[in-house]
Amino acid sequence: MLLWVLMRVMRMLPDRAPRKLPSTRSIGVALRILLCILACAIASYLVRAQAPAPATQAESAQPGVKSILRIYDLKTKRGAVLATFDGFYEAPYWSHDGSYIYYNGGPDQKIYRMLASGGGAELVDVGDIQVVHDHGFSPDGKWHAVNTGKTFQLCLSTASGKDLHPIGTPGNPLYLHHWSPDSHWMAGARISPEKNFDVYRISLDGDEQRLTTSPALDDGPDYSPDGKWIYFNSDRAGSFDVWRMPATGAGPGDKLAEQITSDPAEDWFPHPSPDGKWLLLLSYAPGTKLHPSNMDVTIRIRALPGNKVDAVEIRDLVHLVGGQGSMNLNSWSPDSQKFAYMSYEVLTR
């Protein structure tokens, strides 16, 4: 609207000034030039303000962002700060013995860990790679899987980082989200032959299996602790909700998929607790597209369904600035009493 008004003002300026005031024309021309410069500046600002931030692997290069690693305690109902970092760090998760919190990020895009009780961070050696969002150690402690580099290729190595090798479809990587409890399968999402995102699983020996076939966007798979179910988020019902399916797949036409949430919020990253009692999820405001970072989001919780899905209360636990990076991976403590997450403070826009 402001740009339109400025253009209207320019049209009202005289093309020629009266002869008896020869300086008026110069003033008019100068004013036109000034208004044109101002209009261009405003238009440029509006374009930048409305353009969505690109999603790249170099989230850690975001200027003016502070990452805050927190631990939420279900008993005290509070989130305590474990550490703060300059720059973008993400995807915290607990070690299987409960001793450490792992996370990745920083200018070098590496994996770090620190004691769950607090203290300094240390670099985790998993090979000379750049880590992009998704990584994790197998429950038996023998393997490490990670999406790496500009191609997001899924790679597998021993837990010490040795014998690092690509796994899965070349050029169409599986975006890792969770290991199966028996450490044989890795669940993730990738582009299907129909060019939409579906849930897949891949075994240690590279056997890749498609688990969903809906034309919707399916992402964020996570196993139930008994290995029976895979929970995931999908917009197949119109907005993003949490669904589940048998760990072997949703079956023909995805008929075995069951809807878990159905409220207006856009729900992502479902994580069952190790004791099988709870389901965490990250919720955006209605209408939010995909899972951007640095948004007002809410971590919510509901009872984990049994054999039958029942409608139960979903409670808000934490309101924060976050989204992408806050809890991409299952971040429950082994005793299911706490969970880790990242919140963010945007210092510059």
C-alpha positions as CSV (number, residue, x, y, z in Angstrom):
1,M,0.0,0.0,0.0
2,L,2.8,2.4,0.9
3,L,4.5,1.7,-2.4
4,W,1.3,2.4,-4.3
5,V,0.9,5.8,-2.5
6,L,4.5,6.8,-3.4
7,M,3.9,6.0,-7.0
8,R,0.7,8.1,-7.0
9,V,2.6,11.0,-5.5
10,M,5.2,10.8,-8.2
11,R,2.5,11.0,-10.8
12,M,1.2,14.2,-9.3
13,L,4.6,15.9,-9.6
14,P,4.8,18.4,-12.5
15,D,6.5,17.4,-15.7
16,R,7.5,21.0,-16.4
17,A,7.8,23.9,-14.0
18,P,6.5,27.5,-14.9
19,R,9.2,29.5,-16.6
20,K,9.2,32.2,-14.0
21,L,10.3,29.6,-11.4
22,P,13.1,27.7,-13.2
23,S,14.4,26.1,-10.1
24,T,11.1,24.3,-9.4
25,R,11.7,21.7,-12.2
26,S,15.1,20.8,-10.6
27,I,13.4,20.4,-7.3
28,G,10.7,18.2,-8.9
29,V,13.2,16.0,-10.6
30,A,15.3,15.6,-7.5
31,L,12.2,14.7,-5.5
32,R,11.1,12.1,-8.0
33,I,14.6,10.5,-7.9
34,L,14.4,10.5,-4.1
35,L,11.0,8.9,-4.0
36,C,12.1,6.3,-6.6
37,I,15.0,5.3,-4.4
38,L,12.8,5.1,-1.4
39,A,10.2,3.0,-3.2
40,C,12.8,0.6,-4.4
41,A,14.3,0.2,-0.9
42,I,10.8,-0.5,0.5
43,A,10.0,-3.0,-2.2
44,S,13.3,-4.8,-1.6
45,Y,12.7,-5.0,2.1
46,L,9.2,-6.4,1.6
47,V,10.5,-9.1,-0.7
48,R,13.2,-10.1,1.8
49,A,10.8,-10.1,4.7
50,Q,8.2,-12.3,2.9
51,A,10.6,-14.8,1.4
52,P,10.8,-18.1,3.3
53,A,14.2,-19.1,4.8
54,P,15.9,-21.8,2.7
55,A,16.2,-25.2,4.3
56,T,19.9,-26.3,3.9
57,Q,22.3,-28.5,5.7
58,A,24.2,-25.4,6.9
59,E,21.7,-24.5,9.5
60,S,24.7,-24.1,11.8
61,A,25.8,-21.1,9.8
62,Q,22.8,-19.1,10.8
63,P,24.1,-15.8,12.2
64,G,22.8,-14.4,15.4
65,V,21.3,-17.6,16.8
66,K,21.9,-19.0,20.3
67,S,21.1,-22.7,21.0
68,I,19.9,-23.7,24.4
69,L,20.1,-27.3,25.5
70,R,17.5,-28.1,28.1
71,I,16.3,-31.1,30.1
72,Y,12.6,-31.4,30.9
73,D,11.7,-33.3,34.1
74,L,8.2,-34.9,34.1
75,K,8.1,-34.9,37.9
76,T,9.0,-31.2,38.5
77,K,7.4,-30.1,35.2
78,R,10.2,-27.8,34.4
79,G,12.9,-27.5,31.8
80,A,16.4,-26.9,33.2
81,V,19.2,-25.4,31.1
82,L,22.1,-27.8,30.6
83,A,24.2,-25.7,28.2
84,T,24.1,-22.8,25.8
85,F,25.9,-22.5,22.5
86,D,26.6,-19.7,20.0
87,G,25.3,-20.8,16.6
88,F,22.8,-23.5,15.6
89,Y,23.0,-26.9,17.3
90,E,20.3,-29.5,17.1
91,A,18.9,-33.0,17.5
92,P,19.8,-33.9,21.1
93,Y,19.4,-37.4,22.4
94,W,20.4,-39.5,25.3
95,S,23.0,-42.2,25.3
96,H,21.5,-45.7,26.0
97,D,23.2,-45.9,29.4
98,G,21.9,-42.5,30.4
99,S,25.3,-40.9,30.9
100,Y,25.5,-38.5,28.0
101,I,23.5,-36.2,25.8
102,Y,24.6,-36.2,22.1
103,Y,23.8,-33.4,19.7
104,N,25.3,-32.0,16.4
105,G,25.9,-28.6,14.8
106,G,28.4,-25.8,15.0
107,P,30.5,-24.3,12.1
108,D,32.1,-27.7,11.4
109,Q,28.8,-29.7,11.6
110,K,30.1,-32.3,13.9
111,I,28.7,-34.5,16.7
112,Y,29.3,-33.6,20.3
113,R,28.4,-35.0,23.7
114,M,28.3,-33.9,27.3
115,L,27.5,-35.5,30.6
116,A,23.7,-35.5,31.3
117,S,24.6,-33.9,34.6
118,G,26.3,-31.0,32.9
119,G,29.9,-30.0,32.1
120,G,32.0,-29.4,29.1
121,A,31.3,-30.7,25.6
122,E,33.6,-33.1,23.7
123,L,33.9,-34.0,20.1
124,V,32.6,-37.4,19.1
125,D,34.8,-39.1,16.5
126,V,32.6,-40.8,14.0
127,G,34.9,-40.2,11.0
128,D,35.8,-37.2,8.9
129,I,32.3,-36.2,7.9
130,Q,29.8,-33.3,8.1
131,V,26.6,-34.2,10.0
132,V,23.3,-32.9,8.7
133,H,20.4,-33.2,11.1
134,D,20.1,-37.0,11.4
135,H,22.3,-39.4,13.2
136,G,22.2,-42.0,15.9
137,F,23.9,-45.0,17.6
138,S,22.2,-48.4,17.5
139,P,20.6,-49.6,20.7
140,D,23.2,-52.4,21.0
141,G,26.0,-49.8,20.8
142,K,27.7,-51.4,17.8
143,W,26.8,-49.1,14.9
144,H,26.4,-45.5,14.1
145,A,24.3,-44.1,11.2
146,V,24.4,-40.6,9.9
147,N,23.3,-38.4,7.0
148,T,26.3,-36.5,5.7
149,G,27.5,-33.8,3.4
150,K,25.7,-31.8,0.6
151,T,24.0,-34.9,-0.7
152,F,22.6,-36.0,2.7
153,Q,23.8,-39.5,1.9
154,L,23.1,-42.0,4.7
155,C,26.3,-43.7,5.9
156,L,26.9,-46.5,8.3
157,S,30.0,-47.2,10.4
158,T,31.0,-48.9,13.6
159,A,30.3,-47.0,16.8
160,S,33.9,-45.8,16.7
161,G,33.6,-44.3,13.2
162,K,35.5,-47.0,11.4
163,D,34.4,-48.7,8.1
164,L,32.3,-45.7,7.2
165,H,30.4,-46.5,4.0
166,P,27.2,-45.3,2.1
167,I,24.1,-47.3,2.5
168,G,20.8,-47.1,0.6
169,T,19.8,-45.7,-2.8
170,P,22.5,-43.6,-4.3
171,G,21.3,-40.1,-5.0
172,N,18.1,-40.6,-3.1
173,P,19.2,-40.8,0.6
174,L,17.1,-42.1,3.4
175,Y,16.7,-39.4,6.0
176,L,17.4,-41.3,9.2
177,H,15.1,-40.9,12.2
178,H,15.3,-44.0,14.5
179,W,16.8,-47.4,15.0
180,S,14.6,-50.5,15.7
181,P,15.0,-51.9,19.2
182,D,16.8,-55.0,17.9
183,S,19.4,-52.7,16.1
184,H,18.7,-54.4,12.7
185,W,16.6,-51.7,11.0
186,M,16.9,-47.9,10.5
187,A,13.6,-46.1,9.8
188,G,13.5,-42.9,7.9
189,A,11.9,-41.1,5.0
190,R,12.9,-40.5,1.4
191,I,11.5,-39.6,-2.0
192,S,9.4,-42.4,-3.5
193,P,9.1,-43.3,-7.2
194,E,6.0,-41.1,-7.3
195,K,8.1,-38.1,-6.2
196,N,6.6,-37.7,-2.7
197,F,8.1,-38.4,0.7
198,D,7.3,-41.9,2.2
199,V,8.5,-43.9,5.2
200,Y,11.1,-46.5,4.5
201,R,13.3,-48.8,6.5
202,I,16.7,-50.2,5.7
203,S,18.6,-53.1,7.3
204,L,22.3,-53.2,8.2
205,D,23.0,-55.2,5.0
206,G,21.2,-52.6,2.8
207,D,17.8,-54.2,2.3
208,E,15.6,-51.1,1.8
209,Q,11.8,-51.5,2.1
210,R,9.0,-49.0,1.5
211,L,6.5,-48.8,4.3
212,T,3.9,-46.2,3.2
213,T,2.5,-45.4,-0.3
214,S,0.1,-42.5,0.4
215,P,0.5,-39.5,-2.0
216,A,0.8,-37.4,1.2
217,L,4.0,-36.3,2.9
218,D,5.1,-38.9,5.4
219,D,8.1,-38.3,7.7
220,G,9.6,-38.5,11.2
221,P,9.2,-42.3,11.8
222,D,10.0,-43.6,15.3
223,Y,9.7,-47.1,16.7
224,S,7.7,-48.1,19.8
225,P,9.9,-49.6,22.4
226,D,8.5,-53.1,21.8
227,G,9.3,-52.8,18.1
228,K,5.7,-53.5,17.1
229,W,4.7,-50.1,15.8
230,I,6.3,-47.2,13.8
231,Y,4.9,-43.7,14.7
232,F,5.2,-41.0,12.0
233,N,3.8,-37.7,11.0
234,S,1.7,-37.2,7.8
235,D,-0.5,-34.7,6.1
236,R,-2.7,-37.4,4.5
237,A,-5.8,-36.1,6.5
238,G,-5.2,-32.5,5.4
239,S,-2.9,-31.1,8.1
240,F,0.1,-32.7,9.8
241,D,-0.9,-35.3,12.4
242,V,0.7,-38.2,14.1
243,W,-0.1,-41.7,12.7
244,R,1.2,-45.2,13.3
245,M,1.5,-48.4,11.4
246,P,2.9,-51.9,12.0
247,A,6.7,-52.0,11.9
248,T,6.5,-54.1,8.7
249,G,4.5,-51.4,6.9
250,A,1.1,-49.9,6.4
251,G,0.0,-52.6,3.9
252,P,-1.8,-52.2,0.6
253,G,-3.3,-48.7,0.2
254,D,-1.9,-47.9,3.7
255,K,-5.0,-49.5,5.2
256,L,-3.1,-50.4,8.4
257,A,-2.2,-46.8,9.2
258,E,-4.0,-45.4,12.2
259,Q,-4.4,-41.7,13.0
260,I,-3.3,-40.7,16.5
261,T,-3.8,-36.9,16.6
262,S,-6.4,-34.9,14.7
263,D,-6.6,-31.4,16.3
264,P,-5.8,-28.2,14.3
265,A,-2.1,-28.1,15.3
266,E,0.6,-29.2,12.8
267,D,2.2,-32.2,14.6
268,W,5.7,-33.5,14.0
269,F,8.4,-35.8,15.4
270,P,6.5,-38.3,17.5
271,H,8.7,-40.0,20.1
272,P,7.4,-42.9,22.3
273,S,9.0,-43.2,25.7
274,P,11.2,-46.2,26.5
275,D,8.8,-47.5,29.1
276,G,5.9,-47.5,26.6
277,K,3.7,-45.0,28.5
278,W,4.1,-41.7,26.7
279,L,4.2,-40.1,23.3
280,L,6.0,-36.8,22.8
281,L,5.3,-34.6,19.8
282,L,6.3,-31.2,18.5
283,S,3.4,-28.9,17.4
284,Y,3.3,-25.9,15.2
285,A,0.5,-23.4,14.8
286,P,-2.2,-24.4,12.3
287,G,-1.3,-23.8,8.7
288,T,2.5,-23.9,9.2
289,K,4.2,-25.5,6.2
290,L,6.7,-28.3,6.9
291,H,8.9,-28.0,10.0
292,P,10.8,-24.6,9.9
293,S,13.3,-23.5,12.5
294,N,13.0,-20.6,15.0
295,M,9.2,-20.7,15.2
296,D,6.8,-20.6,18.2
297,V,6.2,-24.2,18.9
298,T,4.9,-26.5,21.7
299,I,6.2,-29.8,23.0
300,R,3.1,-31.9,23.9
301,I,2.5,-35.3,25.4
302,R,-0.2,-37.9,25.4
303,A,-0.5,-41.5,26.6
304,L,1.0,-44.0,24.1
305,P,-1.8,-46.0,22.6
306,G,-2.0,-49.7,23.2
307,N,-3.4,-52.2,20.7
308,K,-6.3,-49.9,20.2
309,V,-6.1,-46.1,19.5
310,D,-8.3,-44.2,22.0
311,A,-9.0,-40.4,22.1
312,V,-7.1,-39.1,25.1
313,E,-6.0,-35.7,26.4
314,I,-2.9,-34.1,24.8
315,R,-1.2,-31.9,27.3
316,D,1.1,-28.9,26.6
317,L,4.5,-29.2,28.3
318,V,6.8,-26.6,26.9
319,H,6.3,-23.5,24.8
320,L,9.5,-22.4,23.0
321,V,11.1,-20.9,20.0
322,G,12.3,-23.9,18.0
323,G,11.0,-26.4,15.5
324,Q,13.6,-27.9,13.2
325,G,16.4,-29.1,15.5
326,S,14.5,-29.0,18.7
327,M,13.8,-32.8,19.0
328,N,14.2,-34.4,15.6
329,L,15.4,-37.6,17.3
330,N,14.0,-39.6,20.2
331,S,15.4,-37.6,23.1
332,W,13.9,-39.5,26.1
333,S,16.1,-40.5,29.0
334,P,16.4,-44.3,29.4
335,D,14.2,-44.2,32.6
336,S,11.5,-42.2,30.7
337,Q,11.5,-39.5,33.4
338,K,13.1,-36.8,31.4
339,F,13.7,-35.7,27.8
340,A,16.2,-33.3,26.1
341,Y,15.4,-30.6,23.6
342,M,16.9,-27.5,22.0
343,S,15.3,-24.1,22.2
344,Y,16.6,-21.1,20.3
345,E,17.2,-17.4,20.9
346,V,17.2,-15.4,17.6
347,L,19.6,-12.5,18.2
348,T,19.3,-10.9,14.8
349,R,16.7,-11.2,12.0
